[in-house]
Amino acid sequence: MANKVVKFGGSSLADAGQFRKVADIIKSDAKRKYVVPSAPGKRFSDDIKVTDMLYKCCELAGSGVDFTDDFRLIKDRYNGIISELGIDMSLDEDFNAIIKELKARPSKDFAASRGEFLNGKVLANYLGFNFVDAADVIIFDTKGQLLLDETVKAVREKLGGLDNAVIPGFYGRTTEGYIKTFSRGGSDVTGSIIANAVRAEIYENWTDVSGFLVADPRIVDKPDVIKVITYRELRELAYMGASVLHEDAIFPVRSAGIPINIRNTNRPEDDGTMIVSDDFDFSKESLNHTITGIAGKKGFSTINIEKAMMNNETGFGMKVLTVLYNNGLSFEHMPSGIDTMSITLSTEKLAPVRDKVMAELRKAVEPDHLEIEDGIAMLAVVGRRMKNTRGTVARIFASMAHARINVKLIDQGSSELNVIIGVSEDDLPEAIRRIYDMFINSEK
């Protein structure tokens, strides 16, 4: 029988009420056999995450300060969940083992991992599932790099004879036996790895939102949810600052061709967002809009170079890039004309070597004019459907013109998957709203 791996974030497991929602979701589909939980998150805005509470205990232990009172808050949090759920279990042995380890070796990785470890035990008991310690199956080398092949093998061996399992997210162990946490992506990475190992039909990532949004809700009022997005589109939006899954959490399932479904624990009836492979057959999908998403990011500067007959000067671009390379700078975009070249790069990274770069460029290419323009924001309009839709770029420019927004640069790759636009930082929010109106509101 096909199976699904389901990961639940901290807000989905913050208290007993959320545990009940999670259990209902899991039990509503027999394919949901493997569960990856996070540590309990915030129950309300001023609440403290269990992971942060554990970090504090570790810090106190490392300073030789008694952390009994602080750890009691952690005990109360878990015991409260257990009591409200009415399950017959005790975590006292685990609590004592954690306290003993923190006193002996106050490791931040160990401390942080215990939130998921304890939550996994509670959830497994509540569901009647097997508990599998992530330290037994998620393997890192001595430098903290994930050993994916060894991990996949260990997961398959461990889960092979089990009908179901709860595997805590966020951590594993090194080949030397020490607890190690993921530096980025947390439990999302664990879920992705387990999905790869068990050859899951789908990897469901349950959180507190009903999928990815077409635009930032802080800029656009109640933006639409993206129903289906490819991994490539996701990367483009993430690159421009959209809050999406980290690449580390995507690679294990992307390489295996397993789709990810972002779902809302508090609204399980919502379809959420489906993340699919780039060769996914969209012929059966109802495609409502030309674009998939819009994302923008501030903090860029543009080096503008002008020189007559630049196009006839062999090696001009190489000289410019060599100056950047020698100063440890990478560029984001480099549109050029016959006598002009504009290089967009991070203002923060340029700042320490700003004067040096300008001096070296003057010496290397002897420009007629050279300047730096700060306060640039980059905006990406992403969509697999743009390639076969006439007039897309014209509509983008029309939306800018109607708002009297000056477009400072435009860059479109050969794949035609996205269009990058440079505008003033002050104009970025309005630019996003105008493009959203042009491509989403007007197409409804």
KAPETA-V444492 format. One record per residue. RES is the residue in one letter. SS is DSSP state (h for helix, s for strand, l for the rest). Layout:
((RES/SS) (RES/SS))
This chain:
((M/l) (A/l) (N/l) (K/s) (V/s) (V/s) (K/s) (F/s) (G/l) (G/h) (S/h) (S/h) (L/h) (A/l) (D/l) (A/h) (G/h) (Q/h) (F/h) (R/h) (K/h) (V/h) (A/h) (D/h) (I/h) (I/h) (K/h) (S/l) (D/l) (A/l) (K/l) (R/s) (K/s) (Y/s) (V/s) (V/s) (P/s) (S/l) (A/l) (P/l) (G/l) (K/l) (R/l) (F/l) (S/l) (D/l) (D/l) (I/l) (K/l) (V/h) (T/h) (D/h) (M/h) (L/h) (Y/h) (K/h) (C/h) (C/h) (E/h) (L/h) (A/h) (G/h) (S/l) (G/l) (V/l) (D/l) (F/l) (T/h) (D/h) (D/h) (F/h) (R/h) (L/h) (I/h) (K/h) (D/h) (R/h) (Y/h) (N/h) (G/h) (I/h) (I/h) (S/h) (E/h) (L/h) (G/l) (I/l) (D/l) (M/l) (S/l) (L/l) (D/h) (E/h) (D/h) (F/h) (N/h) (A/h) (I/h) (I/h) (K/h) (E/h) (L/h) (K/h) (A/h) (R/l) (P/l) (S/l) (K/h) (D/h) (F/h) (A/h) (A/h) (S/h) (R/h) (G/h) (E/h) (F/h) (L/h) (N/h) (G/h) (K/h) (V/h) (L/h) (A/h) (N/h) (Y/h) (L/h) (G/l) (F/l) (N/l) (F/s) (V/s) (D/l) (A/h) (A/h) (D/h) (V/l) (I/l) (I/s) (F/s) (D/l) (T/l) (K/l) (G/l) (Q/l) (L/s) (L/l) (L/h) (D/h) (E/h) (T/h) (V/h) (K/h) (A/h) (V/h) (R/h) (E/h) (K/h) (L/h) (G/l) (G/l) (L/l) (D/l) (N/l) (A/s) (V/s) (I/s) (P/l) (G/l) (F/l) (Y/s) (G/s) (R/s) (T/s) (T/l) (E/l) (G/l) (Y/l) (I/s) (K/s) (T/s) (F/l) (S/l) (R/l) (G/l) (G/l) (S/h) (D/h) (V/h) (T/h) (G/h) (S/h) (I/h) (I/h) (A/h) (N/h) (A/h) (V/l) (R/l) (A/l) (E/l) (I/s) (Y/s) (E/s) (N/s) (W/s) (T/s) (D/l) (V/l) (S/l) (G/l) (F/l) (L/s) (V/l) (A/l) (D/l) (P/l) (R/l) (I/l) (V/l) (D/l) (K/l) (P/l) (D/l) (V/s) (I/l) (K/l) (V/s) (I/s) (T/s) (Y/h) (R/h) (E/h) (L/h) (R/h) (E/h) (L/h) (A/h) (Y/h) (M/l) (G/l) (A/l) (S/l) (V/l) (L/l) (H/l) (E/h) (D/h) (A/h) (I/h) (F/h) (P/h) (V/h) (R/h) (S/l) (A/l) (G/l) (I/l) (P/s) (I/s) (N/s) (I/s) (R/s) (N/s) (T/h) (N/h) (R/h) (P/l) (E/l) (D/l) (D/l) (G/l) (T/s) (M/s) (I/s) (V/s) (S/l) (D/l) (D/l) (F/l) (D/l) (F/h) (S/h) (K/h) (E/l) (S/l) (L/l) (N/l) (H/l) (T/l) (I/l) (T/l) (G/s) (I/s) (A/s) (G/s) (K/s) (K/s) (G/s) (F/s) (S/s) (T/s) (I/s) (N/s) (I/s) (E/s) (K/l) (A/l) (M/l) (M/h) (N/h) (N/h) (E/l) (T/l) (G/l) (F/h) (G/h) (M/h) (K/h) (V/h) (L/h) (T/h) (V/h) (L/h) (Y/h) (N/h) (N/l) (G/l) (L/l) (S/l) (F/l) (E/l) (H/s) (M/l) (P/l) (S/s) (G/l) (I/l) (D/l) (T/s) (M/s) (S/s) (I/s) (T/s) (L/s) (S/s) (T/h) (E/h) (K/h) (L/h) (A/h) (P/l) (V/l) (R/h) (D/h) (K/h) (V/h) (M/h) (A/h) (E/h) (L/h) (R/h) (K/h) (A/h) (V/h) (E/l) (P/l) (D/l) (H/s) (L/s) (E/s) (I/s) (E/s) (D/s) (G/s) (I/s) (A/s) (M/s) (L/s) (A/s) (V/s) (V/s) (G/l) (R/l) (R/l) (M/h) (K/h) (N/h) (T/l) (R/l) (G/l) (T/h) (V/h) (A/h) (R/h) (I/h) (F/h) (A/h) (S/h) (M/h) (A/h) (H/h) (A/l) (R/l) (I/l) (N/l) (V/l) (K/l) (L/s) (I/s) (D/s) (Q/s) (G/l) (S/l) (S/l) (E/l) (L/l) (N/s) (V/s) (I/s) (I/s) (G/s) (V/s) (S/s) (E/h) (D/h) (D/h) (L/h) (P/h) (E/h) (A/h) (I/h) (R/h) (R/h) (I/h) (Y/h) (D/h) (M/h) (F/h) (I/l) (N/h) (S/h) (E/h) (K/l))
